[in-house]
Amino acid sequence: MKRYKTIAAIIWAMVLWAPSNVWAQDIDEEDSTPAIAESHFDVPESSVIDEVIWVVGDEAIYKSDVEAVRMQSEVEGVKWNGDPDCSIPEQLAVQKLFLHQAALDSIEISESDVVSGVDEQINRWIQIAGSQEKLEEYRKQTVPEMRLSLHDEFKNNELVREMKQKLVKNVSVTPADVRRYFKDVPEDSIPFVPTEVEVQIITQQPRIAPEEINRIKDELRNYTDRVNKQETTFATLARLYSEDSGTARQGGEFGYVGRGELDPAFAAVAFNLTDPKKISKIVESEFGFHIIQLIDRRGDRIKVRHILRKPQISRENMEESMARIDSIGDDLRNGLFTFEEAALQLSDDKDTRNNRGIMSSVDSETGALSSKIRMRDLPSEVARVVDTMKVGDISRSFTMINSKGKVVCAIIKLTNRIEAHKANIAEDYQVLREVVLNKRREEVIHNWVVDKIKHTYVQMDDRYKNCNFEYQGWIK
């Protein structure tokens, strides 16, 4: 209903402010009113409140839509190919084509996924801005208003992404296709592969004194007591004291999450909460110690807030852990056992322990794991140490923050280094395969759009008919 009211307001504004050539089209030729309209309504384009500039199928694109995308692009530093005045409305029109097809194909995005995705986006913005208050000041919106304004945009973007994936799901390339593609390609078109390394790691968490654990638990009990006595709110305490930087600014609040997205110990308690007025018992997870409060439940997803506290490690315990892991390194250099054996038996790192200590990265396109990691993708503490090592070296101990946000002591072994180079079939087949595969996918998408345009009603304002569009066929 809100959109209909908006459209009605825009139409009314167009009636009030329409240029004379538009006004005249809807009036009988014998009527003398056009002459009056021409003299009274010939106003500059800058005076138009809003207007329909394109129609794609039965969907309108408004001038305000283009300006909104332009402003967001400037904020995020997005560069457009060609003239933004042409590129932005064209991309909005292309989105309409994908959304129309997604509706025909009954592609759906769950509401819980939309809510979770919007919350993640807002959390990223808060981290960039420095605080929720600064973000709200910058965007001139409250967080609830941002959630509302981002809802449809996020859902539409996900629908477009799913539609594209459906269109290219059967696209594949063979080794012969890859060789054929790069046989005659110019030298400057061959991708450059940055330095990659293969690294094994052993980590150990320093011992935490029982007195420190008791101190943290007493703090959490105190928070629970204060909330139960209505001295303050859970959200206020989370903003003040939670050590989860990703949620503290939102009062400890997560978006809607499924059980599999949470630490198992955390999930076991969170999913058993039923009363939003009650606070959970203290939960120990891989991240530290928590108390949790239920906000809402939707099917198999929940929305909770929490306070995370991390016990501090004493200098003595840190030095003890460093000495212990340095001793392991000395034994490895003396050949008493292999790095693989030490990783399996002694490492605390669950992600690498059962993989012989080998660190890995995830391919953003295929989701496959690879032991070859670009230097820039290594944890910064590991990258600094690797940069000083030769292949086969085992490092001295150093400290780092692991994926759970905890301080650990580590040693690493550099097992391979592949210097930056032009990609070749023998060493970099997967890299070249992705180049060819992406080209094929782009061709499929491009051809689909061109064909879709041919069979879709398109009308645009005359000012856009001289644009150099990416896709042909817009101008009927």
N, C-alpha and C positions, 0 to 999 in steps of 0.2 A: 504493500500500500504506500509506503514511504517513497518508493521509486516512482510510482504512478503520480504522486503529488509533485515530485520533482520535475517529472516530464511535463506535467500540466503547467507548472510555473515557467518552464523553459519555453514551451509553446506560446504561452501568453506573452512572455518577454519578446519572442520572435515577432509576434503580431505587432507589438508596440514599436519595435525597433527595426523591423525588416527594411532593407534597401528597396528602392522604388521598383527595380526590375523584378524582384521576388513578389512584392505586393501586387503588382499589376497582373501577374500571371493568373491569379485566382479571381479576377474581376471580369465580368462580361465586357467584350470589346465596345459595346454600345454605351456602356456606363461612362459618365464623365468623371467619376471619382478618381481614376488613375492619375489624371492631371493634377488633382489636388494632392494625391498621395505623393506624386513625384516632387512636388514643391515643398511638402512638409516633412517627408520622411527620408530624404536623401541625406543620410548621416554617415560619418566615417566608420570604417570597420571596427576601430578601437572602441566605439560606443556600444557595440552589440554586447549584451549581457552574456548570452550563450546562443549557440546555434548548432544545428545538425550540419556537419560538413561532409560526412559520408553516410551512405546506407548500404549495408551488406546483407543480402537476404532480407529478413525483416528486422534486422538489428541496426540501430543508429549509433554513430560515433559523433560525439559532441566536441566542440572546440575546447570545452573545459576538460574533457578526457585527455586531449593532447597536451594541454598545459600542465595537467597533473603529472603526466609521465615525464614531461620536460623538467619540471621542478625536482622530481625524485631522481632523475638521471644526474642532474647537477649536484645534488646532495651526495650521491654515491659515486660520482666521478665516472659515469658511463659515457663512452664516446660512441657516437652514431656514425655509421658509414654514409657519407653524403650529407645532404641537407636535412637536418632534423625536422623541418617543417613538412618534408615529404616522407622521410623514413618512419617517423613516429606514427602518423595515421595509417601508413601501410602496414606496420607491424600490428597495430590494433585491429586492422581489418583481417589480417592473417589469423590472429587469435580468434576472431569471430568464426572463421571457417573451421578451425579445429574444435571449438566448443560446440558448434552445430553438429559436426560429425560425431563427437563424443556423446552427445545426446542421442543421436540416431543409433549408436552402438551400445547404448545403455551403460556407459562407463560411469562409475560412481566413486566419490571420495567420501569416506566416513566422516561424520561430524567430529568424532573424537580425534581423528588425524588432523583435521583442519584446526581445531582448538590447540592441539599440541604443537603444530607447526607455527601457528601465529605466536604462541607463547615463546617458542624458541627464537623467533625473529625479534620479538621485543626484548628478550633477555640479551641477545647479541647487541642490540642498540643501546641498552642500558650499560653494558660493559664498555662500549665505545664512548658513550657520553660521560661515564664516570659515576652516575647515580640516576635513580628514577626521576628525581626532582629536576635534574639538568636536562634529561631527555624530554620531560613534559614541557619544560620552559622552551626548549629548542623547537619542538614540533607544535607547540601551542595546542596540545591535546593532553587529556589525562590518559593513563594507561587503559582504562576501560573503553575510552573513546577510540584509542588506537586499535584495540582488539576488534571493535565493531567495524572500523573502516578497513582493516586488513582482511577481514573474514572472507569476503567474496573474491578479493584479489588473489589471496592465497589459494582458495578453492579452484578458481579458474586456472591459475598457473599449474596446479597439480593435474587438473583435467587435461590441459594441453600436453603436459609432459607424458601422461599415461597414453594419450592418443598417439603421440609421436612414437612412443615405444612400441605400440601395437602395429603401427605402419612399418616399422623396420625390424620387427622381431625375427623375420625369416631371412634377413640380409646376411650373407656370409661371403667370405673370400677364401680362396685356396692358396697354397704356396706359389702355384704357377701365376695366379693373379697378382700376387705381391711382386714376384720377379718381373713380370711383364710391365707392371706400372712403373717400377723404378729403373727399368732398362734404359730408357731414353730421357728420364727426367733431368732437368738442368741441375747442376751441382748445387746451386744456391737453394734448391727446393728440397734437398735431402735434409731430414731433421737432424738437429744437433743434440746429442745425448750428453747431459751434464755428468760430472763425476759421480760414480756410484760405488758403494762399498758393501761388503758383507761382514757382519759383526756378530760375535757371540757375547753374551753377557751373563754375569752372575750377580745377583743382588741379595743383600741381607738387611733386614730391618733391625735397627738398634733396639736393645732391650729397653722397655719402659718400666720405671720403678713403680711398684704397687701403690706407693703413696701418691704418685701423680695420677694414676687411674682413679683412685678414690677421690682426689680433689675434683676431677672432671665430673664424676658421677654426682658428687655433692652439689656442684653448680647446676647440673641439669635437674636435680631434685628440687633445688631452690626455685628454678624457673617454673616448674610444674606447680609448686606450692603458691607462688605469686599469682599465676593465672587462675588457679582454683579459688583463690581468695578475692579475685576480681580487682587486684591491685593494678594490673596492667593486662595487655593482650599478648597472646602468643606471637602475633605478627610483629608487634613492637620489639619484643625480646629477640626475635629472629633477626630483625634489622640491626639491633645493637650488638649481638653476641655470636650469631651463627658464623661459622668459618667456612661455609659453602658460598663462595663468592658468586656462583651462578644464580643462587636463589635468595640470598640474604636481602638484597635490595627490594625484592618483592615480598618481603615479610616471610621468607622461607618457603614460598609457594612454588610447587611444581605445576606444569600443565598436566593434562590428562595423560596417564601413562599406563601401560600394561605391565603385568607381573614380570615378564621377561626383560623389561627395560631397566629393572631395578636390581640392586644387590640382593641376593637371595635372603639373607638374614633380615634386611630392611623390608623386603616385600612380604615375608612371612608375617610380620607384625602389622604392616600397613594395611594389608588386605583383610585382616581380621578385625579392623576397627569398624564400628557400626554407629557410634554416637559422636557427632561433631563437637559435643561439649566436653568430651573426655580426652585426656592426653595419654599416649601410650606409655608403657614401661620403657626403661632405657634399653636401647638396642645397640649392640656392637656390630659394626660392619667393617669391610675392608677400608673404609674411609675414616672411621673414628667412631664416636659415640653419638647417638641421636635420641631425641624425643620427637614424636610425630603426632600431628593432629589431622583428622579427616575433615575435608571440605565438602566433597561431593563424590558420588559414584555413578558411573554410566556404563551399564553392562559389565564387561570385563575390564574396564579401565577406571582408575580412581584419580582423584585430585586431592593432594595432601600438602601440608606445609610441615617443615621440620626445622629443628635447630641442630646443627652439627658442631661438636667440640672435638678438638684433636689434642691428645696429651702431648706435652712438650718433652723433648729428649734432653737429658742432662749432658753436659760436656763430657763427664766421665764415661757415660754409657756410649756416647758417640765415638770417643777415642777407643774404647774397648772394641766396638764393632769394626772400626777402621783397621785396628791391629789384627783382628781375627780374619778379615777378608784379605788383608795383605799377606797373612800367613798362608792362606789358600793359594794366592798368586805365586808365592815362592815355591810351594810344592809343585804347582803346575810347571813352572819354569825348570824345575829340577827333574821333571818327568816322572814323579811319583804316581800320577794318574792323569787322565786326559781331561781336557776342558769339558767335553761332553759328559763324562762320568761325574765331574764336579757339579755341573749344572743340574743334572738329574737328582743328585743326592743332597746338594747343599743350597741351591738357589731358592729364594722365597718368591721369585717372579713366576707366577702361575702362567703368564702368557708365553713364556719361553722355556720354562723348565722341562716340559715334556717334548720340546723340539730341539734338544741338545744345546739349549741356550741361544739358538739362532734368532736374532731379531728379524722382523718381517714388516713389510708395508702392504697396504691393500690397494690394488689397482682401482682407480676411481671409475673406470669404464666397465670392467668385467667383474669386480669384486674379488678377484683371485689374489691369493697371497704370493708375495715374491720376497726372496731373501736379498735381492739387490735393492738397496735403498739410496736415494739421492741424499747427498750431504745435507741439503736444506730441509729434508724431511726427518732427519734424526732429531731426537731430543737435544736441545742446545748443549746440555752438559756433556752428552756423549760425543757430539760433533766436535766440541773443542778438544777433547782428548784424542779422538781419531785423527784429527788434523796433524798431530805431532808424531803419529805412529807409522811404522813400516809394516808391511804384510808379515804376519806371523808373530808380531809383538803381543805381549800381554801387559796391560797397563798396571800402574800402581792404583791403589784404591782412591775413589773420589765419591763425593756425595751428589745425589740428584733427586729430583721430585719425580716419583713414579706416576703411572696413569691414574692412581687413586688419590693423588695429591699428598702422598706421604714422603717424608725424607728417608732415603735408603742409602746404604753404602754399596758401591759397585766396583767390579773390575770387568774389563772387556778384552777380547782378543780380536784383532783385525785379521780376518781370514782371506780377504780379497779386496783389491781396489781396481776399479776400471776407470781410467782417466777419461776426461771429457773428449768426445770425438764425434765425427760424422757417422751416422748410423750405417751399418752394413748388414747384409742378409745373414752372414755367418754368426755374428755376435748379437744382433739386435732385431731378430726376426719379429718378436712380439711388438716392438716399437713400430716397425714398418708396417706390420699387419694392421695395427690400430689406425695408422694414417690412411691406408687404403680402405679399411672398413668404414671409417668415418666419412670418407669421400663418397662411398657407395650409399651410406645412409643419408647424407646430405642431398645426393641426387634423387633418391627415392622421395624424400620430403619435398624437394623443390618441384619435381614433376607432379606430385600429388596436388600441391597448391595450385600450380598452373592449370591442371585439369579441373580442379574444384572451382576456380575462378570462371572457367568457361561455362559452367552450369549453374552459376549463382548470379542473382540480380545484384548489380552494383551501380550505385549512383553517387557521384561526388560533385562537390562545388567546382566551378570552372577554374578556380585559382590553382587546383591541383593537377590539371590536365597537361601541364607542361613539365611535370616532375619526371625525373629519371628513376623509375621504380625498379626494385630488385626483381619483381615478378611481372611477366607480360600478361596483358589481357584485362587489366583493370578498366581501361577506357573502352567502353563498348561502342 
